[in-house]
Amino acid sequence: MPERSRTHLLLIPSFNTGPKLVETVKGALEEWSPVWVVVDGSTDDSEKAVEALLPEHEGDLRILKLPVNSGKGSAVLQGTTEAVAQGYTHVLTMDADGQHASGSIRKFMEASQSKPETVVLGLPQFDSSAPLIRLRGRRIANWWARLETMSDLGDCLFGFRVYPAAPLIQVMQKTRWARRFDFDPEVAMRLIWRGHPPLNVPAPCRYFTKAEGGVSHFNYYRDNVLLTWMFTRLFLGFLLRLPKLLGRKLRSN
């Protein structure tokens, strides 16, 4: 079992991810401690198999349960708030559906430990399982994210990343958005605005089919509308911050 960290916590938000959840948790526990799972109002009893792991992993594994589904951002906020209350300074977020490789956990945590002021962002390395339409949409989103932060942000949508915990809470408390599919891009952009530079670290990403147990709650229409609204909202913030962002860009060159 890995030595328990006193500063860096692994956080897995989950909503109805079926058997993939316990597979993800087992893989995470092989690489890091502590691991917390935030069950975001799941109705599929997927957390039962994780609960069965608790006696064997006392102190290394914790489950937080939210009564109703409120979105990934809300689940991460709840978990991060509790983590800060217990003295943790950073959280690595990892999807529960198996897309993120547990073998990357240590590399990301070490990158954060060496540069704690950064937001360690996963730079996804897709294989042939990635849907082409998702990749095309991703390119558009990343173009806007880089424009509005004037940074070298690698990927704004990939949820495998390490956040400075207290700043994450602060940026989320200042907006009523960033609670669902807009969570990953909006908080990354807002943290960069605050002066936390992105540190892009490559990580493999795999999309599972339904036959392989893959679960996706992505809705092409709803979530793309939400993203479009997010970039529109944040564009005004970008314009207001433009002089500061330009100055930061010049100093870094």
N, C-alpha and C positions, 0 to 999 in steps of 0.2 A: 504494500500500500504506500503511495507517495506520502512524503512528509506534509503535514497540514500547514498551509500558508496562513500567516497572520494578517496579510495585507490584501491578497488577491483571491477573489472568490469566483467560482464558476457558476453562472446562473442560466438555467434552462426554462424558459417559459413554454407552456404546453397547453394546447386546446385540441382535444379529440384527435390525438395522433396515434391511437391504437398501439399495437405491439412495438412499433418503432420507438416509442418513448423509453421503455425499459432497456432496449438495445442501446439507445443513445446514452442513457445513464450509466450502464455497465461500462461502456467504452470510456466515458468521461472519468469514472472512478479509477480506472486503470492508470490514468494519466495525471490526475489532479485531486487535491483535497483542500478545502471542502467544496462539495457540489450541492447546490440548492435547486430544487425544482419548484416552479410556481405553476400550480394547476389553475388555469384561468377559466373556471366554471365549466370544466369538462363534464360531459354526460355519458361518455363511453366506458367509464370505469378503468381507463388506461393507467390511472395512478395506482391501482391495486397491486400490480406486479412490482411497482417501485416500492410500495410500502413493505412488501415482503423482503426487500433488501435491507431495511432499516436495522434489524438486530445485528446483522453481520457488519454493518458500516456505521455503527454508533459514533456520532461526533463528526463523521466525514460526509454524511448525507442528511439532508433536511428537506421536508416537503411543506410548502406553504400552499394553502387552498383558498381561492377566492370564490365567493358564493355564486357569482354570475360572470359570464364572459364579457370582458370589457376591452379586449384588444391587447396585442403584444406590448405596446407601449405602457399601458396601465400595469400589466403584469411585471414588466421590468422595473417600473417605478416603485411598485410595492416591494419587490425583492431588494432593490438597491437601497431603498430607505431603511429597511430592516438591517441590511448589511452595514451601512454607515453607522447605525445605532450600536452595532456590535464591534465597531472599530476597523472595519475593512475600508481600504482606500480605493480599490479598483475592482471592477467586475468584468468578467468575460462573458458575453452573451453567446449562446449557441442554440440553434434551432433543434427542436425535439424530433424532427421527422427524418433524421438520418442523412440529410444533405451535407452536413458539415463533418469533416473527418476528425475524429478524436486525436489522431496522431499529430495534429497541428497545435494542440492546446499548449504544450510546453513551450514551443517556439514563440507563440504569441505572448504568453505570460512573461517569458524572459525578455522579449522586446519591450514590454511595458515596464518591467522592473528596471531596465537599463535607461529608459527614457520616460519616466512617469508622467511628465507633463503632456505627452502626446496622446492622440486617439489612435490606437493601433487598429487599422482597418484591413480586413481581409480583401485581398485581390483575387477574386475567384478564378480558378483554372478549370474551365468547363471541359467535359468530355462529350462524346456523341449523344449522350442522353438529354442534353439541354435543348429545349424547344427553340427553334429558330426565331419565332415571333417574340419570345421572351428576351432573346439576345439583342434583337433589333430595338425593342423598347428600352432595354438597359442602356444602350449606347446614347439614346436621346436623353434619358434622365441624367446620365453622367456628364454629358455636355453642359446641360443647364447647371448642374451642381458645381462643376469647375468654374463656370462663368460667374456664378453668384457668390462664390467664396474666393475667387482669384487664387486658387491653390492647386496643388498637384494631387488632389483627392482622386484616388484610383477607382473606387467603386462605391457609390452612395447607397446601394440597395442590399449589399451582402451583409447578412446579419451576424456573421462570425467576426467579433471585434472586441477590443478591450477599452473600456471607458474609465476615465477618472471619475469616481463615484459621486463625490459631492458636487462637482460642476454639472454632471448629468442631471442630478436632482434639481439643481438651480435653474437650468435652462428649461426643464419640463414644467416647473412650477410657474414659469412666466408665460406659458401658452396653454390653451385648452385643447390644442391640436396635438399631433405626434402621439396619438394613442393607438392607432391601428396600422394600416399599411404605410402610412406616412411617417411612422416612427423612425425607422432606420435612416432615411435620407435627411429628415428635418433635424434630428438631434446632432448628426454628424456635422451638418452645415452650421448650426448654431454654436457648437463647440469650437469649430474652426474660427468663426467670427470672434469668439471670446479669447482667442489667442492660443488655443491648443492645436498645434500643427498635426496634420495627418501623417501617420507612418504606415505606408502600404506594405503589407506582407503577403506574399502569394500563399494560397490555400486551395486544395482541391475541392470541387463541388460536384455532387452527383444528383441527378433527378431520378427518383424511383417511379416505376409504373405502378398502377393499382395492383397488378398481379404480384409485384414484389413487396407490397405493403405500403407503397407510397401514399401520402395524404397531402392534399393541397387545398387551402382555403382561399386561394387567390381567385378573384373575380375580375376578368379582363375589363369589363365596362366600369364597374364600381371603383376598382382600385386605380385604374388609369385616370378616371375623373378626379379622384382624390389627389393623385400625384400632380395632375395639371393645376389644380387649385392651390396645392402647396407651393409649387414653383412660382405661381402668380403672386401669392401672398408674400413670399419671401423676396420677390424681386424689389419691392419697395424698401425692405430692410437692407437689401444690397445697395441700392442707390444712396440711402442715408449713410451707409458705412463706406462708400466708395473711396473717399479721401483717405480714410484710415487704412483700408485694404491696399490701396495703391502705395501708400508709404511703407507698409509692411513688405509688399512685393519688391519694392526698390531696394530696401535694406537687405533683403535675402539674396539678391542677385550680386 
